[in-house]
Amino acid sequence: MTIDVQSLGKVAVLMGGTSAEREISLMSGSGVLAALQSVGVDAHAFDPAERDLSELKREGFARCFIALHGRHGEDGTVQGALELLRIPYTGSGVMASSISIDKVMTKRVWLAEGLPTPRYVTLAVGEQNRERVRTVPDELGLPLIVKPPHEGSSIGVTKVLGYSQMQDAVELSAKYDPVVLCEEFIAGDEVTCPILGVGDSAVALPVIRIVAPDGAYDYQHKYFTDDTHYLVPSGLPEAEEIEIQRLVVAAYRTLGCRGWGRADLMIRASDRKPFLLEMNTSPGMTSHSLVPMSAQAAGLSYPQLCLNLVAAAALDA
């Protein structure tokens, strides 16, 4: 499919923002901006932390590429503002974005549809005392994962190995989110799989297997070191890869996602069962990011991926 870049009009690449992932968003947005400009798109950087979104209308932007991550970018708020401004944008709409940013709500939807996700416990503000916190490992076993439900990029996440670590892990997570999510740890292969499209036409790209030092795929290893290995082709048995792709497309459709997304999963070593961890509706587009890597393996270059996404920009209604 050939895309007439002139027909796209003036494009704003939304980057930066106010979330804890601002630094990563600026990296993503810079990459997208350069890619779009390289294929002739009239693209410009726009940082909502520094400029009011109403300026988009005044300056004649015809569509937006959302390269914001986390709150006020990936959570439905910017999407809602763009709906009101009637400026089409990349990625999921208001509802799918707001559900997907909340890992607890995402789990509830997936479980209601019979999709596998690790067992979990939530700790509300009044439940983060030592007496309650120390009972969580009894429910979920050890090790376990403690994380803020609304953050990404492994921010505020702790892998808890023993009871003595629980309180510190909960307190760290609570700095980012009033509710704390405690999740069963699935030991095995860590994989991720991007999805493109909408509804029945949504398709999964190749699965990427992530091999991080000591199994610690944290913020540093995601963005700032070359110690993490990304295997695409994944090296998984063909039947496993096909099942993961089927599962992520089902997870994507169930949440009502469109445009693009990336699901993160663990494959349990003991029985090779895959478990969905989360859905990213505005995935990273940095030099270390996974969607461009998977797209490349499918024969889709970074600039072409960016162009396809911005050409598919839409409104909910």
Secondary structure as UniProt FT lines:
FT   HELIX           5..8
FT   STRAND          10..14
FT   TURN            20..21
FT   HELIX           22..38
FT   TURN            39..40
FT   STRAND          42..46
FT   TURN            48..50
FT   HELIX           54..58
FT   TURN            59..60
FT   STRAND          63..66
FT   TURN            71..73
FT   HELIX           77..85
FT   HELIX           94..100
FT   HELIX           103..112
FT   TURN            113..114
FT   STRAND          120..123
FT   HELIX           125..127
FT   HELIX           130..133
FT   TURN            134..135
FT   HELIX           136..140
FT   STRAND          144..147
FT   TURN            149..150
FT   TURN            153..156
FT   STRAND          158..160
FT   HELIX           163..165
FT   HELIX           166..174
FT   TURN            175..176
FT   STRAND          180..184
FT   STRAND          188..198
FT   HELIX           199..201
FT   STRAND          203..204
FT   STRAND          208..211
FT   HELIX           213..215
FT   HELIX           219..223
FT   STRAND          229..231
FT   HELIX           238..255
FT   STRAND          258..268
FT   TURN            269..271
FT   STRAND          274..280
FT   TURN            287..288
FT   HELIX           290..297
FT   TURN            298..299
FT   HELIX           302..311
//
